Amino acid sequence: MNFDEFLKSIAKVKNIPLNGETSHFKMVPPFRQALLKRQKEAIKKAKSAGVLALFYPKQNNETHFVLILRKTYEGVHSGQVGFPGGKIELGDKTIEDAAIRETFEEVGVSKRKMEVLLKLSQVYIPPSNFYVQPFFGICKETPDFIVQEDEVEAIIEVSLKELLDDDSIISKRVKTSYSVEVEVPAYRLKRHVVWGATAMMLSEIKDLLKAVI
């Protein structure tokens, strides 16, 4: 979609109620509900993190957004695809500040070039016990990405057209952080499989955009 048309369309997004769980449940792994029930006490002590879905123009002014492939490391999110972002730290006044700061640190987009338009629905991530607050934002020019090499393996630029294409939704066997293989709904974007919390967030974004585009 042309970015100028995209900007006109998303002006309507703020007036649309968030779909929250209705959108999220389209992309949840089969074990999620049982897992949440078992972790009621852990949820009360969940840590906070913020991520940013950043949309921008690229190649013939077509709308894209950025994902990152995380490095392989000893941790529950090793080698996964997600939005740039991270936990709130000293110096962050709000969770939105954390999302913007982490996006700058991980992919190098200047803070003054990012504009947050909307707070999306929170997603709880059981393996790391985080409540993640996603934000919907824009950069009105094509970013010059700079990879934070310590944490980011690669930057993945995805066209909005690809996200909105229902053929991008697949079913995939993945190995969870509990070393169990399960069949999960997922997105295949730029040859990467995106599942779990990030897929849930993308599902809400997709539903919101389809309502206004």
N, C-alpha and C positions, 0 to 999 in steps of 0.2 A: 504494500500500500504506500502511496506517495506520502511523504512525511508532512507536507503542508495540509493535506486532507486529514491525515491522522491527528494533527493538532486541533483542527476544527472539531473533529469527532469527539476527542477526549474531553473537550470542554463540558460535555454532557455527563461525563462519568460521575462527577461529584454529586449529581442529583439522583443517582441510582443506588438503592440499598445494596449493601454487600451481600453476596450469596453465602459466604462463610462455609459452613459444613456441607451445604447442598452441593457446592462446587468441589470442596475437598474430598467428599466421599466417593466421587467418581474415580479418584486416583489413589485410594488407600489400599495398602496391602491387606490381605485377608485376616491377618493376626492382630491388626491394630486395635480393634475394639476390646478384645480380651486383654491386651497388653495395658491399655489405659486403665481398665478396671483394677488390675493388679498393682498399679503404681499411683494410687490416689494420694498416698502419703508423700511420695517423692515429688509429685506435681506441686504440692503446697510449697516446696522448697526449690522450685525450678529457678534456674538462672535466666537472665534476660539477654537477648541478642537482637540485633536489627540487620536486615538485608535490604538491598535496593534493586528493584527491577528497573533498569535504566534503558530508556528507548531513545533512539537517535537516528539521524539520516545517514545513509551510505549508498554508494553505487546507484546512480540515477535517481537520487533522493528517495530511495526506498527505505521504509522503516525497518530498523533492526533493534535487537536488544542484546545485552551481553550476559553470558554465563561464564563461569570459570571451572576448570578442571583442577581439583586440589591435588597436591603432591601425595605420593604414597608415604605414609608414616604410621607410627604406632598410635592409632586412634580410631574412633568409630566412624569418622567421615573421610577416612583415607581413600584417595583415588576417586572420590565422588564428584559429580557435577552439581553446581549450585549457583546461587546468586552471590555476588560479592557482598561482604558484610561480616559481622562478628559481634563479640560480646561487648557490653558497655564497660568502659574503663574510666579511670580518673581523668577528669578534664572534659568528659562528655556530660553535658547538662541534661540531655534527653536521649532516648533510644534512637530518635531520628538523627541526632548528632553522631551517634555511634555508627549508624548505617552509612552516613555520608563520609565520615572519617575513614572507615574501613574500605569503602569503595575507592576512595582516593589512594589509600595505601596499597590495595591489592591490584588495581588496574590503572592507576595513574591519572584518572580524570580529575581535573582541577575542581575544587569545591565550589568556586564561583561560577562554574559552568553547569552545575547540576541544580535542577529545580524539582523539589518534591511536590507532587500534586495531590497525593492521596495516601492515606493509611489503609492498608488492607487488613484482612482478618488474621489474627495470630494463629500460629501452628505450633503444637507441642511436639518435641522430638524426644521420645523415650530413651534411646540409648545414651544420649549425652545429657538428659534432663534439662533441656533448654526450652523456654518459650521464645519463639522467634517472631518478631514483628516485621512483616514485610511492608515496604513502601513502594509506591509507583512514582517514578520520576522521569524526567526528560533532560536531554542535552541537545540544544538546538543546532549543534554543528557536529560533524563527524569527529569523534574523539581520537586523539593520538594515544593509544593505549601503551602503558608501561607496566610490564609484569613484575609483581613482587616475587622474585625468584625463590625466596625461602619457602613460600606457602603455595604458590600457584604454578601448576605445571603448564597450563595453556589457557589462553583466552578463546572463548567460543562465541562467535558472532552469528546470531540466528535472525533470519528475516521474520517479520510479523506474519507474512504469508504462510511460512512453514508452520508456525504455531497454530494458526487458524485452520489449517488443513486437517480434517479429521483422520486422514490416513497416517498422520504422525503418531497416533495413539496405537500402542502395541501391547502385547502381553509378553512378559519376559521373566525367565527364571533368574533370580539373583540370589547371591549369598548375603544374608543379613549379618548384622554385627553380632548375632548370637550363633553364627556358624551354621545356620540352617538355610537350605535352599527353598525358596518359595516362588510361586507364580504371582507376579504383581502387574497391575496396570502401569504403563510407563509411556513416556514420549521418546520417540527417536528423532533427535534434532542434530543435524550436522554429523550424523553417524555415531552420536553418543546416546547412550540410554540414560534418561533422566527419570528418576522414580522417587518415591518417598515424599518427604516434606516439600522439596522443590517442585515436584510434579503437582502436589496439592495446591501450592501457591500459583503455579502456572494455570491450573484449571480455573481458579477464581478470576485471574487476569483475562483468560480466554473468554469466559462467560460474560464478564463486564464489557469487553471490547465488542463482542458479537452483538451485544444489546444496543450499541451506539453506532456501529459502523454499517 
